[in-house]
Amino acid sequence: MSLHPSIGDTTLRTEGLTKRWGSFVANSDVSLSFAPGARHALIGPNGAGKTTFINLLTGGFAPSSGKVWFGGEDITSLPQHERVKRGMTRTFQINTLFAGLTVLESVVLAIQERRGMQYKWYQTVASQTEVVEEAMSLLASLKLEQDANTLTRSLAYGRQRLVEIALALATRPKVLLLDEPAAGIPSAESRELFEVIAQLPREVTIVFIEHDMGLVFRFAERITVLVGGKVLVEGTPAEIAADPRVREVYLGEAEHA
């Protein structure tokens, strides 16, 4: 395999990614590739290293060894904000950042940040027609337009998670990383959330962690199973569901929970 893959081959790739804290190994020799437009799930039991892996991708943690490639560029040493500029985004935690703003104001701020318009903070939202139009279009794509003038803290939790995704999409990412987007959401709302995610444009590659196997097998096109910080198996949903190792270490565990 080429050490410099083109964007046509892969959007995001890791080589031997490993993270240690002392004697504890959270990820060990993880080598994965995510194709442009992928809908790729990471699953595994608690402590499998899934969130650590996402933090290694986004620059939240520095790897102990291994590399992260974004398109044809080695971004292993890049800080988080530089990865965002290149098109890698994970969901924001809006409960602390934007709770006192309306949904529209929150998305407008995110768009301003992307455009380098922070110095215009003193202008009213209404005066920034182009930015507001982009924000409203984004909200409409996520079925949030009716909530535009609602304070984010007043929304149901499932709707707040959609706003998190709206804020991430405002950066115009090539890769969107979702760490348990349906966590804490009632099942009906979580299905609605994933139906909206499923309709996102194919220009956006989606990598997500999710414990709800129903959502995983309904939405993902490829699945990687992590166990003990290592890749156990990767394949299509049908291949993963039929793999006896997966049933033993994860799916069977869920069935008997």
Secondary structure in CASP SS format (residue, H / E / C, confidence):
PFRMAT SS
TARGET T0000
AUTHOR 0000-0000-0000
METHOD secondary structure of the structure
MODEL  1
M C 1.00
S C 1.00
L C 1.00
H C 1.00
P C 1.00
S C 1.00
I C 1.00
G C 1.00
D C 1.00
T C 1.00
T C 1.00
L E 1.00
R E 1.00
T E 1.00
E E 1.00
G E 1.00
L E 1.00
T E 1.00
K E 1.00
R E 1.00
W E 1.00
G C 1.00
S C 1.00
F E 1.00
V E 1.00
A E 1.00
N E 1.00
S E 1.00
D E 1.00
V E 1.00
S C 1.00
L C 1.00
S E 1.00
F E 1.00
A C 1.00
P C 1.00
G C 1.00
A C 1.00
R E 1.00
H E 1.00
A E 1.00
L E 1.00
I E 1.00
G C 1.00
P C 1.00
N C 1.00
G C 1.00
A C 1.00
G C 1.00
K H 1.00
T H 1.00
T H 1.00
F H 1.00
I H 1.00
N H 1.00
L H 1.00
L H 1.00
T H 1.00
G C 1.00
G C 1.00
F C 1.00
A C 1.00
P C 1.00
S C 1.00
S E 1.00
G E 1.00
K E 1.00
V E 1.00
W E 1.00
F E 1.00
G C 1.00
G C 1.00
E E 1.00
D E 1.00
I C 1.00
T C 1.00
S C 1.00
L C 1.00
P C 1.00
Q H 1.00
H H 1.00
E H 1.00
R H 1.00
V H 1.00
K H 1.00
R H 1.00
G C 1.00
M E 1.00
T E 1.00
R E 1.00
T C 1.00
F C 1.00
Q C 1.00
I H 1.00
N H 1.00
T H 1.00
L H 1.00
F C 1.00
A C 1.00
G C 1.00
L C 1.00
T E 1.00
V H 1.00
L H 1.00
E H 1.00
S H 1.00
V H 1.00
V H 1.00
L H 1.00
A H 1.00
I H 1.00
Q H 1.00
E H 1.00
R H 1.00
R H 1.00
G C 1.00
M C 1.00
Q H 1.00
Y H 1.00
K H 1.00
W C 1.00
Y C 1.00
Q C 1.00
T C 1.00
V H 1.00
A H 1.00
S H 1.00
Q C 1.00
T H 1.00
E H 1.00
V H 1.00
V H 1.00
E H 1.00
E H 1.00
A H 1.00
M H 1.00
S H 1.00
L H 1.00
L H 1.00
A H 1.00
S H 1.00
L C 1.00
K C 1.00
L C 1.00
E H 1.00
Q H 1.00
D H 1.00
A C 1.00
N C 1.00
T C 1.00
L E 1.00
T H 1.00
R H 1.00
S H 1.00
L C 1.00
A C 1.00
Y H 1.00
G H 1.00
R H 1.00
Q H 1.00
R H 1.00
L H 1.00
V H 1.00
E H 1.00
I H 1.00
A H 1.00
L H 1.00
A H 1.00
L H 1.00
A C 1.00
T C 1.00
R C 1.00
P C 1.00
K C 1.00
V E 1.00
L E 1.00
L E 1.00
L E 1.00
D E 1.00
E C 1.00
P C 1.00
A C 1.00
A C 1.00
G C 1.00
I C 1.00
P C 1.00
S H 1.00
A H 1.00
E H 1.00
S H 1.00
R H 1.00
E H 1.00
L H 1.00
F H 1.00
E H 1.00
V H 1.00
I H 1.00
A H 1.00
Q C 1.00
L C 1.00
P C 1.00
R C 1.00
E C 1.00
V C 1.00
T E 1.00
I E 1.00
V E 1.00
F E 1.00
I E 1.00
E C 1.00
H C 1.00
D C 1.00
M H 1.00
G H 1.00
L H 1.00
V H 1.00
F H 1.00
R H 1.00
F H 1.00
A C 1.00
E C 1.00
R E 1.00
I E 1.00
T E 1.00
V E 1.00
L E 1.00
V E 1.00
G C 1.00
G C 1.00
K E 1.00
V E 1.00
L E 1.00
V E 1.00
E E 1.00
G E 1.00
T C 1.00
P H 1.00
A H 1.00
E H 1.00
I H 1.00
A H 1.00
A H 1.00
D C 1.00
P H 1.00
R H 1.00
V H 1.00
R H 1.00
E H 1.00
V H 1.00
Y H 1.00
L H 1.00
G H 1.00
E H 1.00
A H 1.00
E H 1.00
H C 1.00
A C 1.00
END
